[in-house]
Amino acid sequence: MTWRQWTSERNETIQAQGRWRTVQDLHGNNRADRNLPDGSTVVAFASNDYLGLTSIPW
């Protein structure tokens, strides 16, 4: 199995399990509050997501 095949199968498995992560873009207008695609508002305190906290379903 090639690396490309392995990663492709692994990604498909993760997506099928509903664990595929979509990074949310919170940039714009230099404001602290941001609107997410679902209409909810968040406050951005950092510029990175090192711990993956943006993927927690609050």
Backbone as CSV, one residue per row, in Angstrom:
resi,resn,N_x,N_y,N_z,CA_x,CA_y,CA_z,C_x,C_y,C_z
1,MET,0.860,-1.171,0.000,0.000,0.000,0.000,0.908,1.237,0.000
2,THR,0.591,2.181,-0.839,1.381,3.408,-0.904,0.921,4.380,0.175
3,TRP,1.754,5.368,0.432,1.410,6.417,1.402,0.135,7.140,0.979
4,ARG,0.020,7.457,-0.290,-1.168,8.159,-0.796,-2.431,7.326,-0.570
5,GLN,-2.359,6.028,-0.823,-3.519,5.157,-0.599,-3.874,5.089,0.884
6,TRP,-2.845,4.941,1.726,-3.085,4.847,3.165,-3.740,6.116,3.700
7,THR,-3.194,7.280,3.325,-3.767,8.537,3.834,-5.171,8.762,3.291
8,SER,-5.396,8.384,2.049,-6.725,8.548,1.468,-7.750,7.683,2.209
9,GLU,-7.400,6.425,2.475,-8.300,5.539,3.213,-8.521,6.025,4.638
10,ARG,-7.463,6.499,5.267,-7.569,7.002,6.649,-8.486,8.212,6.704
11,ASN,-8.328,9.144,5.760,-9.185,10.336,5.716,-10.642,9.961,5.482
12,GLU,-10.879,8.993,4.601,-12.249,8.537,4.350,-12.869,7.934,5.603
13,THR,-12.076,7.173,6.355,-12.554,6.577,7.608,-12.926,7.657,8.614
14,ILE,-12.075,8.644,8.765,-12.336,9.735,9.704,-13.596,10.492,9.301
15,GLN,-13.753,10.763,8.012,-14.949,11.463,7.540,-16.201,10.631,7.771
16,ALA,-16.130,9.332,7.509,-17.287,8.446,7.693,-17.705,8.361,9.157
17,GLN,-16.753,8.512,10.070,-17.046,8.475,11.502,-17.524,9.829,12.028
18,GLY,-17.576,10.835,11.158,-18.017,12.167,11.576,-16.981,12.905,12.402
19,ARG,-15.716,12.527,12.261,-14.664,13.160,13.054,-13.788,14.090,12.226
20,TRP,-14.160,14.362,10.971,-13.366,15.234,10.112,-13.485,16.670,10.611
21,ARG,-12.379,17.301,10.830,-12.344,18.638,11.413,-12.325,19.704,10.330
22,THR,-13.178,20.688,10.473,-13.191,21.841,9.587,-12.767,23.050,10.398
23,VAL,-11.676,23.665,10.011,-11.169,24.823,10.732,-12.065,26.020,10.426
24,GLN,-12.476,26.734,11.469,-13.353,27.884,11.307,-12.517,29.152,11.201
25,ASP,-12.753,29.919,10.144,-12.027,31.163,9.927,-12.689,32.269,10.737
26,LEU,-11.955,32.843,11.682,-12.506,33.891,12.548,-11.884,35.256,12.251
27,HIS,-11.279,35.408,11.086,-10.616,36.663,10.747,-11.604,37.672,10.170
28,GLY,-11.293,38.956,10.355,-12.067,39.992,9.701,-12.423,41.154,10.589
29,ASN,-12.314,42.334,10.073,-12.756,43.602,10.683,-12.091,43.952,12.014
30,ASN,-11.049,43.234,12.418,-10.344,43.518,13.676,-11.266,43.630,14.885
31,ARG,-12.354,42.894,14.900,-13.285,42.902,16.029,-13.097,41.627,16.828
32,ALA,-13.377,41.690,18.116,-13.216,40.519,18.982,-14.341,39.509,18.785
33,ASP,-15.534,39.987,18.461,-16.654,39.045,18.311,-16.771,38.602,16.853
34,ARG,-17.064,37.352,16.662,-17.170,36.774,15.326,-18.454,35.952,15.240
35,ASN,-19.044,35.924,14.061,-20.222,35.100,13.830,-19.815,33.832,13.102
36,LEU,-20.269,32.698,13.612,-19.998,31.416,12.998,-21.065,31.113,11.955
37,PRO,-20.807,30.138,11.085,-21.798,29.805,10.049,-23.186,29.478,10.587
38,ASP,-23.279,28.955,11.825,-24.596,28.630,12.382,-25.280,29.839,13.017
39,GLY,-24.630,31.029,12.953,-25.226,32.247,13.483,-24.806,32.581,14.903
40,SER,-24.148,31.661,15.591,-23.715,31.945,16.957,-22.493,32.860,16.950
41,THR,-22.273,33.546,18.062,-21.178,34.504,18.184,-20.138,33.962,19.148
42,VAL,-18.872,34.138,18.806,-17.773,33.715,19.675,-16.820,34.886,19.861
43,VAL,-16.005,34.805,20.873,-14.952,35.786,21.104,-13.623,35.092,20.872
44,ALA,-12.793,35.660,19.992,-11.495,35.059,19.677,-10.434,35.645,20.598
45,PHE,-9.842,34.805,21.428,-8.792,35.228,22.345,-7.399,34.823,21.875
46,ALA,-7.304,34.045,20.821,-6.007,33.574,20.345,-6.005,33.509,18.820
47,SER,-4.826,33.400,18.266,-4.710,33.332,16.815,-4.406,31.925,16.312
48,ASN,-4.358,30.947,17.210,-4.115,29.581,16.763,-5.053,28.631,17.496
49,ASP,-5.000,27.370,17.098,-5.857,26.352,17.698,-5.009,25.142,18.086
50,TYR,-3.934,25.386,18.793,-2.961,24.360,19.156,-3.604,23.153,19.844
51,LEU,-4.529,23.376,20.746,-5.149,22.286,21.493,-6.419,21.747,20.833
52,GLY,-6.817,22.329,19.712,-8.021,21.858,19.020,-9.311,22.256,19.708
53,LEU,-9.290,23.321,20.480,-10.460,23.720,21.264,-11.607,24.236,20.410
54,THR,-11.336,24.677,19.168,-12.422,25.166,18.332,-13.327,24.049,17.846
55,SER,-12.900,22.807,17.989,-13.729,21.692,17.520,-14.628,21.129,18.605
56,ILE,-14.587,21.689,19.819,-15.452,21.215,20.907,-16.860,21.774,20.700
57,PRO,-17.887,20.937,20.679,-19.258,21.425,20.479,-19.823,22.066,21.756
58,TRP,-19.526,23.326,21.989,-19.992,24.033,23.192,-21.465,24.038,23.166
